[in-house]
Amino acid sequence: MTTLAPEAADRLFSHLFTTLTDAKAPRLWSFVVTIFGDLAQRDDARISGALLGTLVGRIGAKPEALRVALHRLRKEGWIESHKTGRASAHGLTAWGRQQAAMASTVIYGSAPPEQQAWLILHNPADRARQPNPADHPLTNTASISLVQPTAPHAEAALSLPLTPSVGVPTWVQNQMCTDELLHACQDLEYRLTQVAAAKALLGQIPALERMVLRVLVVHSWRRVILKAPALPVYLLPSRWRGEACAALVRELLGEMPPMSLEHLAAETGTKSAVQHA
């Protein structure tokens, strides 16, 4: 495989890092969660402290910042750490793997199918009504649901079917996403497009930089798509660019497939510290 000269590879990494982040490193604890979710979600996966430090060091994080981030993630139940002599290794907890698996279905999955939905109009006099957490609220008395209400809820509300062939009111679509989320998605599409312009060179940079860029792409997409409602596209505003972003993410991840921890550790000279449960 052709590889770029070290100086060229470093310039390309710096350019793409700046493109994705405006040269501002992401919050470290959140970035570490993305590393585990993308590269170490297996039950027996452990990332050595040395390898983890090398990964986050490439985005400018200092060892003391990593220690603070790991302490927070242990405290919140995301990861567990093990020491063998002076070496440490870290892995997701059972709860952490469960959270990562649920997020992965959204991050790496396709958009929800164009299934039928319902506009639910609730009785405004029913002040004791408990909102259904699966519904997407529009107003205090109206919501969108992907499941038609059944008794006894059906008697207390009017449900109107919505399909791709039925014109969904613009005001309904606009209620599904905030302007902030729409702008973030549009901005991400622009950034991913710039990265995709260099996709032919991604396989020519060292493994460490390639995997850091991969995680940065996943992390950038994760911060947008996990805030979006899990609804068919026809229910979302016309300005929503989620499908375009998802296609770009798939394209880029295809150019930077995940590496095994053993291979990545060997490539970065930290092989002896990688462990499995």
Secondary structure, 3 states (H helix, E strand, C coil): CCCCCHHHHHHHHHHHHHHHHCCCCCCHHHHHHHHHHHHCCCCCECEEHHHHHHHHHCCCCCHHHHHHHHHHHHHCCCEEEEEECCEEEEEECHHHHHHHHHHHHHHCCCCCCCCCEEEEEECCCCCCCCCCCCCEEEECCEEEECCCCCCCHHHHEEEEEECCCCCCCHHHHHHCCCHHHHHHHHHHHHHHHHHHCCHHHHCCCCHHHHHHHHHHHHHHHHHHHCCCCCCCHHHCCCCCCHHHHHHHHHHHHHHCCCCCHHHHHHHHCCHHHCCEC
